[in-house]
């Protein structure tokens, strides 16, 4: 069938536009690569550093540490124009300088765990992805109790290397061992040692960073305001962290872990209620979190029940733990048979789900799951009633194929003693615990994704009256695009009264918002 003249012109126009766009992209690639080579001379060739979409290795490099596949399959996200797989600091500097020159933004990936995929995709911005996976050295000074850690290292690599130097030193950060430290430390970083030693950000004493002009700065040269902003304000808004110097934390030679499972028939609801009252007030050497989900049970009503797992680390021997638990939480029915004594490094395996495996598994960077997920967070300042918990259980029961999980992590201890303004991470005294609502799924179709996202949102919406207010606070490392794209809306949720100071720092160090994404700190003029 012959096309009309107008249709033919329209088709021709589309083809010309597409051809022009492709030609422009190729020209950008070539010009960027020339700039990059010029900036990094006399270092090695760029052939194993720069990856463009027309190269066979691009997709493999892009996928290498993606932890949330739904953004890879989404038609609404934009992939990087180029990937810079940096192998030294000059590559990071060159990526910044050449991106600015060509009107591109930069996004940085160290471990690929960004909950909203902002480290490797965008909602429209043309950008370069700087992948720091090769910059992952961990240099421990056991005598001084410090370590320099490159931003591409994973928590597993950090914990393993520290323990090889001295089994009585550890570090306060998260439990997922494939998380990259670049984003995790700069977003706060909470875990099993937080009640004893504070967040990861609280223990950063120096850092090296590439700023928006391509300069490398340390704490002294950047100044205290800039340094303050990185430790909890999210480094992605302010520059590219190359490495952190951290103060290490003492751990005893032997620690004790336990898992105690309780179902509804075993008074799970009453025990969770009790935990809310005592969890944040326990000895700071004792950490007990609760992981709750629905599971099949042939003996339960409707053949389904709720399982609440009391998941714990005690910095000491089991005899001491029995005494502490006997006086503070006898209702749990905790006994010696529940105890597992081990080294602190073995406790890292325990919390990561790797019990019984060799510690070298902590050096494996590969994503544990090829899946999609959604997480949201809340902070609880008043205990939930049994009635409220029962309604939470009802919503968890609606998850049939993959579980919707509720994780409750206790605050208190040292976290209560650090001022809200000490770092941008403001979630301190007054918070009983943080909740994470988390769901993982393996289907790749849009309908399945929407179904799972809807259930997580349903639980989050239900919780509105029972969690922190004005603002309803959220944890930056559990990034949530549902909080909005307007900084005046999401900013106080992540940072409370620290948000304005962060925007002020941004205005000084990156006034053009070169380091920008859908939820990055904007300069004050953009608010």
N, C-alpha and C positions, 0 to 999 in steps of 0.2 A: 504494500500500500504506500503510495507516495505521500510524503510529508508536505504540509502547507509551508509557504514561505516563512511565516512567522515562527512556526515550530522549528524549522530548520535553522533559523537565526538564533533561536533560544538554545538549541542543542550546541550550535557552534560556539555561542557565548560561554556556555558551561565548560566546553572542552578547552577553550582558550584560557578561561579562568583557572581550571585545574592545571593546565600546562604551565601557566605563569606561576602558580603556587609551588609546583614541583621544582621549576627552575630556580625560584627564589630560595627554596629549601636547600637545594644542592649548592647554590652560591653561598648560603650561610654556612653550610658544613665546611666547604672548602676554605672560606675566609677564616672561620673559627679555628680550623686545624692549623692554618698557616700562623695565625696569631699565637696559638698554643705552643707550636714548635719554637717560634721566636722567643717566647717568654721562658721556656724551659731549657733552652740551650745552656750548657753542652750536655744535658742529661740524655737519657736513652730515647730511642724512636718512640713516636706516639702510637705505633701500630697496635700495641697491646694495652693501650691506655684509653684511647678514644674509640667509642662504638656508636655508629650511626644506624638508623633503622634499615638501611639498605645493605647491612653486613650480616653475615650468617650468625655471628656470635652475639648480636645485639639482644635477641630475645632470651638467650640463655643467661646473659649477664643481668638483664632486667629481672628475670624470674628467680635469680639465684638466692635471694633472701626475702622475697615477698611472702609475708605471713598472712595476708588477707586477700584471697583471690577474687573476691567479688568486684574489686576495683579494676582488676585486670580484664575481667569479662564485660565490664560496663561500657556501653556505647557513649556515655555522657562524660567520660574522663579523657584527658589528653595525656599521652605518654611523652617522655622526654625527647627533645630534638636530638640530643646527644647524651651519652653516658661517659663520664670521666671516671675511670677506675684508678683512682690516685694510688701511687705507690711511694710517693714522697711528698713533703710539704710544698715543694715548688709547684707540683701539679695542682694543688688546691688553690694556691695563689693565682696561677695562670687561668684556672677555670673562672675565678671571680673577675679578673681583669678583662679577659676576652669576652665573657658574657656581658659585662657592662658595655663594652665597645660595640657589641652587636645587638643591643636592645633585648637581651634575654635575661630571665631571672634564673636563680640557682635554687635547687632543692637538694638536701643532703640526706643520705641514708647511711646509717652505721649498722643496724641490725634488721631493719625492715618491719619493725613491730608497730609503727604508727597506726593507731586504731582506725583512723580515717584515710589511711593510704597517702597522706600528704607529703611523705618523703619520696614518693616515686610516681605519683600521678597528680594532675591538676584538673580544675573545672574549666579550663580554657587558656590559662597562661602558657605561652611558649617558654620552655625552661630547659636548662641543663641539669642533669642529675649527677651530683658528685657522690660516688660510692666509696666509702672509707674502709671497706672490709679488709683491704690489704694493710691498712695502718692500724695494727692491733698489738703492738708490743706492750708488755707489762714489766716494768722495772721496779723491783722491790728493794727498799732499803730497810731491812728488818731491824737494824740497830737503831735507826731514827724513827721507826714505826710509820714510814710513809711509802708511797709508791707513785710513780708516774705511769699513767695509763693512756695509751692512744685511744682516740674516740671510736675507732672501728672494732675494738675488742668487745667480746661478749661477756656477760656476767660469768658464764661458766669458765671462760678463759681466765678472767680475773681471779675468781675464787680458787681455781686449781693452782695457778702460779703463786698466789700468796701462800697457800698451804704447803707448797713444795719448799718454800723458804723457812717457814715456821708454822707448826701445827697449832700454835696458840695465838695466831693472829687471823682475823677475818675482816669482813667489811659489811656495813649496813646498807643493803640494797635489796632488790627484788628476788623472787624465787624462780622466775622463768629464766633458764640458763642461756637461751639463745638471744636474749635481748641485748642490743648494742648499748654501750655505755654513753655514747654521744648524746642521745636524746634522753635516756633514762635518768642520768645524773642531773641533767639540766632541768628536768621537769619535777624534781623532788626526789623520788626514789625511795619507796617504803618497802619494808619486808620484815623478816623475823627478828632482826636486831634493832628495829626502829625505836621501840619503847626503852631500850637500854642506851642507844647511842645517837638517836635522831635519824634524820633522813640521810640519803647519800649526799644531797646538796649541802647539808649541815657540816659534812666532813671534807669538803673541798677546800684546800688551802692555797691553791694556785692553779693556773691554767694557761694554755697557749691557744690563740685564736687568730683566724684570718678575718679581718674586718671588711667593710664594704668597699674599701679602696685597694684591697689586696695586701695590706700590711699584716705582719705577724706581731701580735701584742701579747704580753703576759700581764700578770696582776699589777705589777708596778707601772708599766707603761700605759695600761688602759685606764687606771684609776679605780677607786673603790665603788663608784656608782655603777660603772659598766660591769665590774666583777660581781657586784651584788645582783644585778639583773640576770646574769647567766645562771646563778645558783638557785633555780626554781622558777625562773621566768620563761624557760624554753629557749635554748640556744638558737634554734632555727630562725627566730625573729631578729637576731642581733649579729650573727656571723657564723663562721664554721669553726667549731672547736676542734683543735688538732689533738690535744691531750689535756688530761687533768692530773694535778697532784693531789692525792688524798691522804688523809690521816687514817691509819689503820686502827682496828678495834681489837682489844684483847678478848679472846675466848678461852675457856678452860680446856685442858687436854681431853676431857670426856664430857660430852653433853648427853641429854636424854630426850628422845622423841616419843610421841605416842599418837595413835589414831584411835578414837573411841567412837563407834557408830551407834546412833540411836534412831529408832523409827517412831512413828506416832504411837504405836502400842507400848513403846518403851519410854514414853513421856518426853519425846523430843521437844514438844512445844514448851513444856514447863522448864526444861533444861536450857533452852535458848533464852527464855525469859530470865532465868537466873543468871546466865552468862552475861547478859547486858548489864546487870548490876555489879558484877564482880570483875569482869574481864579487864576493863580499863584501870582497875584499882589493884590488880594483882602485883606481886613482887615483879620488879622490872626485869628480872632474869627469866620470867615465865611469860611466854607468848602462846595464847590459844586463839586460833581463828576457827570459824565455823563455815563449812561448805555444805549447802543444802540443795537438794534436788529431788525430783519425783522418780520413783522406780517401781518396777513391777513387783508384786507381792501376792502370791496366791492366797494367803491367809487374811489379807486386808480387805476392807470393804471396797468393792469395785475392782479388786485385784491390783490396787495401786496404793502406795504409801509415800511418805516423805522420809528421806534419810538425811539426818544431820550428822556430819562428821566433825568431831572436835579434834582438830589437827594442831599439834603442839610441839614447841621446842622449849626445853629448860636448860639454862646454862649451868649445869651441875650434874651430880650423880643422882641415880634414881631414888636412893634412900632419902635424900633431901627433898626431892620432888614429892614423894609419898607424904611427907610431913606437911608440905605447903598445900597440897591438894586436899589433904584430910581436914585442914583447918579452914580452907577458903572455899572449896567446892565439893563437899562430901556427897552431894546429891548425884554427881556424875557416876558414882560407883567405881571410881578409878582404883586399880590395884596393880601390884608389882608385875603381874603377867602382861600388862599393857605396855610396859616400859621397854625401850630399846636404847641401850647405851652405845655410843659411837663417837667418832671424832666429829669436829664441826664440819669438815669437808664432806663426810659421809651424811651429815644432816642435810647438806645442800642437795645431795642425790635423793634423799628421802622426800623432801618437799617438791622436787622436780618430777617425782614419779619414777626415779631410776634406781630404787633400792635394789641392792644385790648386784648391780652392774659395776664394772671397774670405773674408777674415778676419771679415767681418760675419756669417758663419754662426754665429760664437760667441755672437751675441746672440739666437739662436733658442732659446727655452725649451721648445719642444714636445718630447714624448717621441719619441725616434728610432724606437722599436719599439712596436707594439701587441702585446704579448706577455706571457708569464709567464716567470719564471725562478726558479732556486734557486742560492744560493751557500753555501759552507762554507769554513772556513779552518783552516790549521795553521801552526805555526812549526817549522822544521827546524834542528836544532842539530848534527847529524852527517850527513855526505854520504850520500845513498842509493847503494846499489850498483847495478851494471848489471843484476843479476838483479831487484832491486826495481823498477827503471825498466821493465824488460821486462814485468813483471806489471801495472804501471800502464798500459802501452801496450795490453795485452790487454783490460783493462777499457774503455779508450777505444774500442777496436774494436767493442764491443758497441753503441755508439750508432749507429743506422742513419739515422734521419730528421734529427735535429738533433744537432750535435756536443756532446759533453761535453768541456769545455776545462779544461786545467790551466795556471794562470799562476804562474810562479815569479818573485818580485821580490827583488832582492838587498838585504841590509841592510849593516852595516859602515859605514865612514866616520864621520861625526859622530854617527850613531845609537849607535855604540859608546861615545862619550865622554859621553853624557848619562845621569845616574843614573836607575835604574828608578823612583825615588820623586820625581823632579823634576816630573813631571806624572802623572796617573792612567794614561796610556799607558805600560805597563811593559816593552814588548818591545824591549829594548836589547841590550847586549853579550852575546855568546854565541849569538845567532840568526844563522844563515847567510843565511836567506831566509824569506819568507812564501810559502805556497802558497794559492791560491784554486782551489777546484773549482767550476766554473760551468757551468750549462746553461740555455739559453733555448729555449722552444717556443711554438708559435702555436695549437695546438689548445686548445679551451676545455672539453672534456669531462673528467669526473673520472678516467676510465680512463687517458687520456693523461697527465694530471697525476701520478697515482700511479706510472705507469711511469717517468717522468722523475725524480721524487723518489727512487724506489727505486734507480736507477742511480747517482745522486750519492751516496746513502747507502752503497751497496756500495763505492765507491771510498774514501770517508771511513773506513769500517770497516776496510778492508784496510790503510790507512795507520797504524793505531793503534800498531804496534810501532816505527815508524820516525820518529816526530815527537816534539815536546816532551812531557814527562811530569811529573806531580805539581806543577802541574796540566798537562793537555793544553791548551795555550793557544789562544786564538782572538782575532780582531780585532773590536772592537765595531762598526766600520763595515760589516763583513760579518755582520751580526746573524743568529743562527741559533737559532730556537726549539727545535730538536732538542736543544740543550744543556740544556734543562729550564726549568721555571718556578719552581724553588726557588732563591732567591738564593744560598744557601750552596753550591750546586752550580755555577751558571753564573758567579757573581761572580768567584771566583778565576781562572776561565778567561780572562775578559776583562781582569782588573785585577791578578791575582796578589796580592802583599802589600799593594797599595793599596786593596783592597776594603773593609777594616775602616775605614780613614780616610774613605772615601767615605760609608759608612753613618753614621759619626759626624757628618759635615757635614750629611747629609740630616736627621738627627735634630734638628739645630739650626735649619735653614732651612725644612724642610717636614715637621714631625713627624707631621702627619695624612696624609701621602702623597697630597696633592692632585694632584701631578704624578706619577701612577702609570700604568704599563702592564705588560704581561706580563713584561717584563724590565727594569724600572726599579729603581734602587737603593732599597732599603727603609730606613726608620728602624731603628735598632738594636733597638728593642723588638719589631719584627716578625720578626727573624731567628730 
